[in-house]
Amino acid sequence: MARRALGVSRIGHTGTLDPMATGVLPLVVGRATRLAQFLTASDKSYQATIEFGRTTDTYDAAGNDTSTCDRRPSRAEVDTALAQFRGTFEQTPPAYSAKNIEGERAYELARKGKTATPRRPKSVSVTVKRLEVVAFDGDMAQVDLQVSAGFYVRSLAHDLGDVLGCGGVLTCLRRTRSGEFGLDRAVPLAELLQAPQDSLRARIVPFRELLTDLPCVTLCSAVQLERLRNGVEMTPADLVAPFPALPPIVRLISHEGDLVGLARPAKNAGHLHGWIVLLP
C-alpha cells in the first residue's frame, strides 16, 4: 500500500507486527533500504494488556483456549513475578511466530498441525530495559515495556501467567516506539491511503536524522563524496575532525550535513572503508 501511495518501487519494513497489534512500523524507502538491518535491530517500546485466567495456543486472545483457571493474582504477586522478566534472559518464541524452524515459518508449521503439539522455536537471548505495571484491575494488567529486537510480548504474557500459576494471554498490544521513531511521527494508514503524494513525501524522515546513536565523522568537501562513490578509503586528511580511535561503525556526514554512508575502520590505521554508501 505504501509503495503505491508513494509511487516508489524499493520499499521495505523494519520488523513485523502481530496481526492484532497497532502502532509504529518504520518503512525504508529507496536507498534507505540499505539501512533496514540497523533499524530492525533497534529497541522497541510497547504498551500491552495481559489477561489472567486462561491460556491459548497463540498466546493471545485470537487463539483457541488451551486452559482456564478461576484464580487471579494480586498486584503484589504480579509485581514480584515481573522481576524475573527484567534484564537479559532466554525467551522462547511462541509456536505461532515468524521464526524459522527447519526452513519453515513456525506459524506455518503450527497451522498445518504437523505435530500433535506445535514445536516452539529455540530460545533466544533478549533484554528488557523497562517493564512496569501502569494499570491493574485483578483480571488484567497493563504494562509498559522497552525491549530488545526479537522480544515477543505474547511470550511474556504466557510465561508470566505460567509463573503466577493461573495462565495469561495478550489481549492488546501497541508499539509506541521503534528505535528513533515514535507515535508522534507516525502516519496513520488512512492518511497514507488518502493524502496527496507530495504531502506523504514531505513526511519521509531525511537521512540526516537516521541512526543518530552511532558516532559520526564529517567529510571535508564534495571531493570526498566522489572518492566514497568510487570505493576509495577515507584518510584522516579527508575528515574535518578525525577520530583518535575509530569505533566499529561510524556515520559518514557530508560537508553539507547529510548522511552519505556508513564506514568501518580500514586496515591502515586511521583510515575508513565505505561499507554502506547512500549516495545516488
N, C-alpha and C positions, 0 to 999 in steps of 0.2 A: 504493500500500500504506500509506503514512504517512497519507494523507487518511482512509482507512477506519479505521486504528488509532486515530487521534486524534479522529475524529468531526468533522472540520472540512471546509469547502468551499474555502477560499482557502489554497493552499499551492503553493510552487514551489521550485526548486533554484537553486543559485548557481554552476553550472559542471558540465558533463558529465564523466564518467569514461569512458575506453575500456572496452569490454566485458571485457577481461582484467584490468583494474585493480581494486585494492581500496583501502580507506582512507576518508578523511574526505570527506563530501559534505554541507555545511551546507544545511539546508532552512529556508525562511522561511514562517512560519505567520501567517495573519490579516493584521493591519495591517503586520507586518514585511515583507510582500511589497513594500512601497514602498521598502524599503532594499536590495532584491536587486541593483540596479545597482552599489552601492558594495561589497557583499560579493563580487560576481563579479569585480570589478576588483582584488581583493586578491592579494598574492603567494601562491604555492603552494610547498610543500616536498614532495619525493619521495625515495623510495628505489627505485632502478632497477637491473636487471641486464641487461647488454648482452652478447650472444654474438657472437663474431667468426668470420668464415669463410664467411658467406653473406649474401644479401640476399633480401627478399621484397617482393611488390607492396604489402603493407600496412605494411611497416617493422617488423612484429612477428612473433612466432613463429606466429601464427594464419594468416598469409598463405601464398601459394604462392611457392616458391623461384624467384628470377629469376637468381641466380648463386651459385656456390660457389667457395671458394678454400682451398688447403691451407696457405697461410702464416698464421702467427699473430704478433701484435705482442708486443714485450717490454713490461714495465711502464714502462720509461723512455720508450718510444715513445708509449704511451698518455698518460702524464703530459704529454709535450711537445705532443701533439696537442690535448689538452683545453684548453690555454692559450688557443687561439683561440675557444673557446666560452664564455669568461667576459666579463663586461661587457655592453655593448649592441651588438647587431649585427642584421643582417637574416636572418630564418629563413623558409624556405618550408615551409608545412604539407604533410603527405603527401596523396596523391590520395584516400585513404580518410580523410576528416575531415568535420567538420560545417560547414566553411567554405562560404559561398555563392559559386557561380560562375554568373553569368547567371540567377539566380533558382532554381537547384537546388543541393542539397547536393552537395559534392564526392564523398562516398562513393556517392551515388546515381548520379552520372554514371559513376563508375568501375565500379560493379557492373552498370550497363546496357551497358557496353562500347561507349559511343557513339563512342569514338575508339580507334585501334589502341594508342596509348599514352595512358593516363589523364592528363588535364591536372591538374597540381598548381596549387593556388591561388596568387595573387600573394604575394610575400614580405611579411612584416610585421616591424616593429621589436620586438625582445624584449630583455629584460635578465636576465642570470644573475648573481645576487649571491653564490652559493656553488655550487661544483662540485668535489667531492673524491672520489677513489677510496678506498673503505673496504675493498675486498677484490679480489684478482686471482689467478687460477689459470692464466693462459696462454690459456685458451679463453674465459673470461668475466671481466667486470669489474663489480663492484657499485659504484654511485656514489650519493652523497648530494648533493642539489641544492636550492637555493631560487631560484625563477624568477618572473618577472612573469606576469600573466594572459595567456593566449593562447599560451604556450610549449608546444610539442609535444615530449615526451620521445622519442617514436618518431622524429621527425626528427633529434633529437640522435644517437640510435643509428645511424641510416642515414648521416648526414653524418660522424660520427666514423669509421665503417667506411670511408667513401669517402676521407677524408683519410689513413687508415692503409693504404689500398690492398688491403684484404682483405675488406671488407664487414662489416656489423654489423646485428643485429636486436635489438629489445627483447624479452626473454623474461619479465620480471616487472616489475610497476610497483605501487607502493603510495604513495598520497598520505598523508603523515604530518601535514600541516598545510595549512589553507586560511584565510588571513588570521589571525584571532584564535583559530581553533578547531583543536585538535589531537586526536590519537587518545585522549587521556586523558578527553575529554568526549564521545566518540562513543558512539552507541547501536548495538550490533550489530543487523543485520537480524532475526536470530532473536528477539532481545528485543523489537524493535519489533512483531513479529507476535504475540508470546505474552504480553507483560506487560499488566497491567491498565491501563486508560486513565488513571486517576488517577496511577499510577506514571510513565507516559510524560509526562504533562503537567508533572509535577514536574521533569522533565529539560530542559524548554524553557528556553533561555537568556533571561533578562529583558532588556527594552530597555536598562536602565541599563548593561549590560555590552557593548553593541554599539558599534562604531566609536570605540573609546576612543583611537585615534590622532588623531582630529580634536580641535581646540581646542573649548572649551565656554564658555558663559555661563549663569548661573543667574538664573531669573526670580524676582522678589521675592515674589509671593504667588499665590493662586488667581485673583485679578483678571486677571493677565496671561494665564492659561490661557484664560479666556473671550475675551480680546482676540485671542489667537492663533487660537482656533477660528473667530472671525468675520473673520479676514483682516486685522486691524489691525496696522500696523507696531509693532515694539517700539522704544521710545526709550531713550536712556541711563538715564532715570529708572526704567524697567521692569526694569533689571538690577541684581543685587546688586553687581557689580563690572564696570562697562563696560570693554570693550577699548579701549586707546588707539588702536589701528589694527586694524580688523576684517579677518580673513583671508577668503578667498573663500567658505568654508563653515564654519559653526560648529554645534555641537550645542546645542540648547536644553534646559536642565535645569530641571525644576520645582523649586519651593521644598521639595518632599519628596524630591528626589534622583533622580527618574525622567527618562529621555529622552523628551521630548514632541514633538520635531521637529528639523528641520534648517533653518537660515536662511542667507540671503545678505545682504550689505550692500545697503541701500536707497539711493535717490538722495540722500536727506537725510543729511548727514554724521552718523555715529554711530548711525543707525537700522538696524534689521534687518527684512527681509521674510521671513515664514514660508514657506519653499519647500516643505518636506515636513512635513505635520502628522500626528502619530501619535496624537492624541487620539481617543477613541471618539466 
